[in-house]
Amino acid sequence: MTEYDELVARNVKRLRAERKLSMAALASQAGLSKQTLSKIEQGEGNPTLGTLESIGMALGTSARALITEWGSSIRVQSSAGANWVETANGDVRMLEQLYGSGYVRSVIVRLDAQSTGSANEPLSSGALHQVYVIEGQAEVGPIGKTVHLTEGDYVKFPADLPHQFKATTDTALLHVLTSYPQVPQLTPFGLG
């Protein structure tokens, strides 16, 4: 299974669930067999552009939306398990590779333990946060699914859900990369 297959599988499953469609109903609306749709949702389908267009139309979106990273999952990469690759320009650690287009905002966030870590409102549909801990420790992620991160840890999560950033040490310094499928109405730091 390729990263592309996984991406399409996540998006089709998420959009189908959001629209409260059964697999049989979506397959019928897209003019596909249930078995074909099942394989696509398992990341084994290798769909053509025509198939993606049919699924997109049945979901009320586009084929492009099915091949764009929408923040469908939470992914944590601990510093202890990081994979560094030696290159001519230095050692490189891949955090994430995103597909699609839109708007990206990169900020450094300094948190302190005195702040409450209250919930941030959801950002626009399809928004995605990627957080790398530079210093300290923090609790970040969607409400009810936050993860504890330490220096060097990374997490990716959907920002179109209520979420929080909270220092669990005196201070924490985070690099937050936020991607939006379209240009959003931004709050001062785009963190929601």
N, C-alpha and C positions, 0 to 999 in steps of 0.2 A: 504494500500500500504506500503510495507516495504522499508527500505533504499536500499536494493538490487534491488528491482523492479524499484525504482526511478533512480538508477545508470544506469541500463541497458537501461531504457527509454531514459535518457539524451544522452547516448553514441550512441544508434542506430539513434536517430534523428539527432545528430550532424554529424555523419559520413555520413548518407544518404544525408544531406544538402550539406556537403563538396564535395560530389561526384555528386551533382546535379541530384540525382535520385528521381523520383516520388515514392510515396508509392507503387503504382501498379507495377512499374518496379522492385523495390527491392523485393517485395513479390514474383513476378514471378521468378526472378533469384534465390531466396532462396528456391523456391518450397513450398511457404506458401500461404495461402489465404490472401487477403488484410485485411480482418477483423482480422485475427490472428496478423498480423504485427501492425495494428492499436492499438489493445489491448496492445501489448508489448510497443509501443511508448507512451501509456497513463499510463504505469506502472501497468497495470491490467492483464498482460498476463501469468505470472509465467512460463516462457519458460524452456524447458528441455535443457540439455547440447547439445543434437543433434540439437535442433532448433537454439541455439546460434552458433553452428559450421556452420550451413547452412547460417545464416545471416552474420556471419563473412566472410565466403568464398565469398558470393555475394558482400560484401563490400571491398573485397581484403585485409582482415585483419584476425584476429583470434578471437575465442571465448574469449580468455583471454583479448583481447583489449576491449571487450564489458563489462567486469566485473572489469575493472581497472579505477580508477578515473583519468580523463584526463583534468580536469579543464574546464568542459563544462559550468559552470555557475559562476556567481558572487554571493557570499553570504556574507552579512554583519551581524554581531552580535554586537549590541551596549552594552556597559557596563551597561547601565540602564536596559536593558532587559535580562541580563545574568542570567542563571539558575545555582545556586550553589547547589551541593549535598553534604550533610554531610557524611563523611566516617570515619573509624577508624584512618586513616592517615591524616585527615584534610579535609577541604572543597575542592571540586573539581569542576572545570568548564570545561566541554567538549567543545572544540573549533571545532574539526572535526575528523571524523574517515575515513581514506582512505583505499581503497582496492587495491590490486595489488602489483607489485614489481617494482624495479628500483633503482634509486639513489636519496638520500635525502641530502640536504645541509641546515644547520641551522646557521644563522648569526645574529649578532646585528648590526644595521645600525644607525649611528648618522647623522642626517641631520641638516643643518642650513638654515635659511631664505635667506642667501646670495647666495646660489646655485640656478641655474636657474630652476631645476626640468625638464630638457629636456627629451625628449622621449628616453626610452631604447629600443634597438632593440629586436624583438621577440626572445625568447629562442627556443630550439628544440621542435619539434611537440609533443604535449601532456604535456609540462611542466606546472607546477601549482605553483603559489605563495600563501602562507598563511601569513598574516601580522597581528601582534598584536602590538598595540601602548602601549609602556611602559610609556613614558613621552611625553608631548606636544601634538601637533596636526599636522596632515598631510593630504595631498591630494594624494591618491594612486589609482592605477587601470589601466585598459586599456584606451588608449587615446580615449576621447569622452565619456567615461563611468566611469570616476574617481569618487571616493566617499570621502567625508570629514570625517575623523576619529579623535576622541579625546582619551585621556588616557583611557585604558581599552577596547577600541573597537577592533574588529577583522574583517578581510575581507579575503575571498578566491576568487581568480580570475585566469583566464587562462594567463599564462606567455608566451604563444606562439603567442601573439599579441603584437604590440607596446604598451608600458606601461610606467608609470612614478611614481616616489616617490618624493614628494615635501613637505618640511616643511611649515606650515602656521603659526607657531609661531617662536620665535627666534631660538629654537632648537626643534628637535623631536628625540626620541629614539625608534626604531622599532625592533621587533624580526621578522625576515623574514625566513620562512621555504620554501624552494624550492624543489619540487619533479620532477624528470625526469623519463620517462619510460625506458630510457637506459642511460648509462654513457655519459654525454655530453662533449664537448670541453668547458671548463669553462673560463670565464673572471675572473679577480682577486677575485671578491667576488661572482661570480655566479649570479649577478643580471641582466646581459645583458645590 
